[in-house]
Amino acid sequence: MSVALFPLTLTLSPKGRGNAPTAGLVAFTHGLPCLREGDARALPLPSGERAGVRGRSPLRQTGIQTLQARRLRREQTRAERALWQILRRRQLGGLKFRRQVPVGPYIADFYCAEARLVVEVDGGQHADTARDARRDTWMVGQGLTVLRFWNPEILGNPDGVGQAILDARGREQ
């Protein structure tokens, strides 16, 4: 069997497994030939990867969401900064919180993955909006617990807000 050498360009499929750029050429990833659709052979995956699974698909994020989340982290409100001082560095019950995290099609103000807990900080613009109701319904459908606190509540009673978050975690366990 003779092999003709052609310049190859590697293209990756949405799952990152690679595919041949044209019908007659074979691209290589990790030193192994990429499979065409319908090929029965299986390639070994790079260490740490699972076949076809990269996290929970409904909670994946897009590049636009990442940029938006970064902007929101830079431009926090006073109430968000106050709550972050309570939640950061596992200070509240040992829970690891992240701020302005893309969760599915939304960006959660604060998210604790181990407790599947979302904490939202609401100002006056959030007064009983239908968008917030849809957002909460979607998140609850994904198995997340959503807590909402008003800005004056966080600024006026931070200890009470922290206790409410701990109580919500206790109910879920």
C-alpha positions in Angstrom: 0.0 0.0 0.0 1.5 3.3 -1.0 0.6 6.5 0.7 0.6 9.8 -1.2 1.7 12.8 0.9 -0.6 15.8 0.6 -0.6 18.9 2.8 -3.1 18.3 5.5 -5.1 20.8 7.4 -6.8 19.7 10.6 -10.4 20.6 11.2 -12.2 19.7 14.4 -15.8 18.6 14.8 -18.0 20.2 17.4 -17.1 17.4 19.8 -13.4 18.1 19.3 -12.6 14.6 17.8 -11.5 15.9 14.4 -12.6 14.9 10.9 -11.0 14.6 7.5 -10.9 17.9 5.6 -11.6 16.2 2.3 -12.9 12.8 1.3 -9.5 11.4 0.1 -7.3 12.8 2.9 -6.8 11.8 6.5 -6.1 14.3 9.2 -4.2 13.4 12.4 -4.9 14.4 16.0 -2.6 13.2 18.8 -0.7 11.1 16.2 -3.8 9.0 15.4 -5.9 9.2 12.2 -9.3 10.8 12.6 -12.3 8.7 11.9 -15.0 9.4 9.4 -18.6 9.2 10.3 -19.7 5.5 10.4 -16.2 4.2 11.0 -16.5 1.3 13.5 -13.0 1.8 15.1 -12.7 3.9 18.2 -9.9 6.3 19.0 -8.4 6.5 22.4 -9.3 9.8 24.1 -6.7 12.2 25.5 -6.2 11.7 29.2 -9.0 13.2 31.3 -11.7 13.2 28.6 -14.8 11.1 28.4 -16.4 10.1 25.1 -19.0 12.6 23.9 -19.4 14.2 27.3 -18.0 17.5 28.4 -19.9 18.6 31.4 -23.6 18.8 31.7 -24.7 20.0 28.2 -27.6 22.2 29.4 -25.2 24.2 31.6 -22.6 24.8 28.9 -21.6 28.4 28.1 -20.9 30.3 24.9 -18.1 32.8 24.3 -20.5 35.7 24.4 -21.7 34.6 27.8 -18.2 34.4 29.0 -17.5 38.0 27.9 -20.7 39.2 29.4 -19.9 37.4 32.7 -16.4 39.0 32.8 -17.9 42.5 32.3 -20.5 41.9 35.1 -17.7 40.8 37.4 -15.9 44.1 36.7 -19.0 46.2 37.2 -20.6 44.8 40.3 -23.2 46.7 42.2 -22.7 47.7 45.9 -25.0 44.9 47.1 -23.1 42.3 44.9 -19.8 43.4 46.3 -21.1 43.2 49.9 -22.5 39.7 49.3 -19.3 38.6 47.6 -17.4 39.5 50.8 -19.5 37.0 52.7 -19.4 34.2 50.1 -15.8 34.3 48.9 -13.0 32.0 50.0 -15.4 29.4 51.4 -16.2 31.7 54.4 -19.8 30.6 54.5 -20.2 27.1 55.6 -17.2 25.9 53.5 -19.2 26.4 50.3 -17.3 27.4 47.2 -19.1 30.2 45.4 -18.3 31.7 42.0 -19.6 35.1 40.9 -21.3 36.0 37.6 -21.2 32.4 36.2 -22.8 31.4 32.9 -25.4 28.7 33.7 -27.1 27.5 30.6 -28.6 30.5 28.7 -28.4 32.7 31.8 -25.7 34.3 34.0 -26.1 33.6 37.7 -24.9 36.3 40.1 -23.4 33.7 42.5 -23.3 29.9 42.0 -22.2 27.0 44.2 -21.7 23.9 42.1 -21.4 21.4 45.0 -24.7 22.5 46.6 -26.3 23.3 43.1 -27.3 26.7 44.6 -27.8 29.9 42.7 -28.0 33.2 44.6 -29.4 36.2 42.8 -29.1 39.8 43.9 -32.1 42.0 42.7 -32.4 45.7 42.5 -35.6 47.7 41.7 -35.5 46.7 38.0 -36.2 43.1 38.9 -39.6 43.7 40.6 -41.7 40.7 39.6 -40.5 40.4 36.0 -41.6 37.6 33.7 -38.0 37.1 32.5 -36.9 36.4 36.1 -39.8 33.9 36.5 -38.7 32.1 33.3 -35.1 32.1 34.4 -36.0 30.6 37.8 -38.2 28.0 36.2 -35.4 26.9 33.9 -32.9 26.7 36.7 -35.2 24.7 39.0 -35.8 22.4 36.0 -32.0 21.7 35.9 -32.0 20.7 39.5 -30.7 24.0 40.9 -32.0 25.9 44.0 -32.5 29.6 43.4 -32.4 32.2 46.1 -33.2 35.9 45.5 -32.4 38.7 47.8 -33.2 42.4 47.4 -30.3 45.0 47.5 -31.5 46.7 50.7 -31.8 43.3 52.4 -28.2 42.4 51.6 -26.9 45.8 52.6 -29.0 46.1 55.8 -28.8 42.5 57.1 -25.9 40.6 55.7 -25.8 38.1 58.5 -29.4 37.2 57.9 -28.8 36.7 54.2 -25.8 34.4 55.0 -28.0 32.4 57.4 -30.7 32.1 54.8 -28.2 30.7 52.3 -26.9 28.2 54.8 -30.5 27.2 55.7 -31.3 26.6 52.0 -28.2 24.4 51.6 -29.4 22.4 54.7 -32.8 21.8 53.2 -31.3 20.4 50.0 -29.0 17.9 51.7 
